[in-house]
Amino acid sequence: MMDDYPSAVFNRNGELVGFDVEMTHQFARQLDLKLGFLPVRSITEGGHGVNTSYCDVFMSLLPITPELIERVAMTSPVLKSAVGMIVADHLRSSFRPGPIFAR
């Protein structure tokens, strides 16, 4: 879907699982709605799906950026978390925070 870690994957039993999937199930339960998942390859494709009534909701664990807000209407974030990397100790100095994650 994106160049990020997956938040929706198929497990060994062929079941769709992950954070996005669980949040979508909770959302549907709260609104007493039937739920169905449709394949989407990108944020742009998901936004197009909503705009053309292919689907009613597009849910994804994605960073909220100014560029994205200009293209897609969003709700308030449901998760705020720190981002970290695990690297071998001898490579630690090769990585430093970028402007978004500056200390």
Buried (B, 14 or more C-beta within 10 A) or exposed (E): BEEEEEBBEEEEEEEEEBBBBEBBEEBBEEEEEEEEEEEBEEBEEBBBBBEEEEBEBBBBBBEEEEEBEEEBEEEEEEEEEEEEEEEEEEEEEEEEEEEEEEE
